[in-house]
Amino acid sequence: MTASVADRRIRGLRGPKPRVDPWKSHGTIIDIERRPDGRTERALTIFLAGAECPFTCSFCDLWRWTIEGPTPRGALPAQIADALRDLASPFPDRIKLYNASNFFDHRAVPPDDLPEIAALTTKFAGLTVESHVSTIGPAALEFAERISGRLEVAIGLETVHPVAVANLNKRLDLEQFDQSVRLLSDAGVDVRVFVLLGAPFVPTEESVEWTVRSAEYAMQRGAAVVSLIPVRGGNGELERVAALGQFVPPTLEQLEASLDHCLGFTTAVVTADLWDAERLSACASCRTAHIERIRRINVTGQPAPRVGCGVCSRS
């Protein structure tokens, strides 16, 4: 992919890139997740090290966890095998292979590795991978046929706000998104969608509204799961946009409000991503209680009593 002016600007504003070992994953976590049919399942996420995504989105900080150049043949199966080696029985229901890039980009995931990856994941009923809509096609459907469990593809929709979409440098339009989701759904592949809270170029007073509208758009197109992700600053480009008055970091209150507004959705599970939630602006006295309330809603999908605070008077 030829670098655009925006690509070069965004990359030029980044700080130093840490050295990443392509033969060692960044670690694992096990979470309890809710599915649209009401079940809960244990999900193992392996954070894989591999090639950087070529799309250079303005809000992205995942480039820090990628290597220079293409992923070496055999590196991803080695990382997965190492992560599974000491996994205690019983195995989780789902495995999520997040490579901070695009699973169906041959530069990020060598096609020759796919049979071994499929073999390594046979004990899991569900397998989730992430990929840009432009990489989703026959290869995704072939991989779905190859694995023993049910495939779920995570796609970044980010936002349906028209100005923001045009300025994220993601190279995604809604028609392309709709077509990719339809292709996967028709083939029996589940779709998980990432939606941003606090996307640059969305007015902060409209942030919650557009997050909910974007989640609703994904649900109406057939998404099984929608994850609300607060935008994290620190990549240089967001600081440049903030100086122009076009980006304000989201708050914990906005994340909680967005999730509350999505509780009425009936055909998709909507959760709030709590990764680095401690970094979100919030009252120090009630921050932990609000995070725990969000965590409960994520698992149950049910309203929870609001948290009162004598310091900030928020409830």
Secondary structure, 3 states (H helix, E strand, C coil): CCCCHHHHHHHHCCCCCCCCCCCCCCEEEEEEEECCCCCEEEEEEEECCCECCCCCCCCCCHHHHCECCCCCCCHHHHHHHHHHHCCCCCCCCEEEEECCCCCCCCCCCCHHHHHHHHHHCCCCCEEEEECCHHHCCHHHHHHHHHCCCEEEEEEEEECCCHHHHHHCCCCCCHHHHHHHHHHHHHCCCEEEEEEEECCCCCCHHHHHHHHHHHHHHHHHCCCCEEEEEECCCCCCHHHHHHHCCCCCCCEHHHHHHHHHHCCCCCCCEEEECCCCHHHCECCCCCHHHHHHHHHHHHHHCCCCCCCCCCCCCCC
